Every structure is written in structure tokens, then in C-alpha cells.
Amino acid sequence: MPRRKEKSASTAPTGEGRFSYSGLDRIFHEKARLSIMTSLTAQQEQLSFGDLKMLCTLSDGNLSRHLAVLQEAGFVTVEKEGSGRGSSTHCSVTHTGRVAFLSYLCELEQVLADASAARETTSAQLRPGFSA
Amino acid sequence: MPRRKEKSASTAPTGEGRFSYSGLDRIFHEKARLSIMTSLTAQQEQLSFGDLKMLCTLSDGNLSRHLAVLQEAGFVTVEKEGSGRGSSTHCSVTHTGRVAFLSYLCELEQVLADASAARETTSAQLRPGFSA
């Protein structure tokens, strides 16, 4: 059976889905949640709700909302101790969360690797004396 | 005048907004638009609508929608040549778009740098024989 002729791509770049980045999990690829996950994983320990709020510059409502998304996915745990004015809330990343976030970071590295050539050209264009 | 006593942070991590990543422009920090921008900047030349669709694995509607957002921000140009069945659409990144995307990529590098220590620990935990 003759091999089916491939559709000619002429000058087109090859690689279907070459830049689709399917590994960029939408749960992590949101600015506030990326801040939360980086804070929690970088600290190597649990953080209080207040500290997390301060590190990520998020409002109470926004932090609660994004923590709930991460908690539902099994990526973080949120534990409340005590009650009333003396209560405190502590957040930490789960093992599943660490593993999934590691995978996300690998895909992010791929984005930067793909863009690196373009960055060099752009940087050269931004140097004083360059005329477009 | 005596210096006002700083609020004690005890075990709390310092650095308000340390992980807020304000440079992560929401226009670029969307999976499909990140794919489009990386495709266009990595190719160093204009791409046809069809090639872009193929590289990013996007539907006609999604690609159009995200290109419109980038076009409105002045980051890409979309030019249609001809009309009817013989028409073709070409997309390219503007100088403004390259500069802004470069800035976004710098912030993305910061995220990876912040997470690198955590990644090493996680990788160690994932090695066979590790017991949590």
C-alpha cells in the first residue's frame, strides 16, 4: 500500500502543538494561585493565612477563594486552630500538590527555553544605537 | 522622637508582596496567549493563521478571540490579504509586544528561581527509597 502523501507545509513551521503547552495546568497557571503555591513550596513549611496574604498581596476574600480551588484539587491543606479571636489558620502544600507543581514548573521552563532565542534578538534590538 | 517599634513577625517570613509577581501581565499569563506569543516570537517572522492554529492546537474561534485581545493591546498585528477562498491571514508580533513579552518572561524566570529550592527538595522526596 503506497504511503499516503503528507500535506505539504512549504515554508510553514513543523510540529503540531509544538507550542500548545498542555502541561500548564490551569489550576496553577493563574497569577494568585501561582503566588500561593510558590510561597508555600519555597517556605518548606506551613504558613499562616496572614503571612500568605502578606507575601502574595491578596485580600482575605481572594486568598480564601484561590485556596479553596487548590484545596479542592488536593494540592493544599487549610487547617483552622482554635475559635473566635484566638483562632489561627495554617496552610501547607500536600505531597500531591508538590508533585503536580513540579510538573507545572517543568513546562514553564520549556516556555522559557522556547522563548530564549527570541529574547536574545529582542535584547539586541533594545540596545542603544540599534535602528529598526 | 523614638523610633516606632516594628510589629514582631516572630517566625513569619519577611517581605510583603515577595511572591506577588506583579510583572505577570494578565494578557500574557493565559495559556493560549502564551502559546501564541511564544510561537510568534520564536519564529522570528510572521505566521499564517493556519500555522499558528496548528502550533498552538487552538480552534479557529479561540485563536481569533485571543489574537483580538493581543491586537487590542498593541502586541500583535493581524493582516488579511486577498478575499474569499484565496485570502490568507498573517500574524506577527509588534516591537511593543516583544518588549512587553520580554518583561513578562523575566518575571516568569523569577517564579522559577523562587521555586528552585523547593523543586530540589521535592525531587529528593520523589527518589525511590524515600520515606515520607
Interface residues (C-beta under 8 A of the other chain):
Chain A: A12 P13 G15 E16 G17 R18 F19 S20 Y21 S22 L24 R26 H29 E30 K31 L34 S35 I36 T38 S39 T41 A42 Q43 Q44 L47 S48 G50 D51 M54 L55 C56 T57 L58 H95 R98 V99 F101 L102 L105 L108 E109 V111 L112 D114 A115 A117 A118 R119 T121 T122 S123 Q125 L126 A132
Chain B: A12 P13 G15 E16 G17 R18 F19 S20 Y21 S22 L24 R26 H29 K31 L34 S35 I36 T38 S39 T41 A42 Q43 Q44 L47 S48 G50 D51 M54 L55 C56 T57 L58 H95 R98 V99 F101 L102 L105 L108 E109 V111 L112 D114 A115 A117 A118 R119 T121 T122 S123 Q125 L126 A132
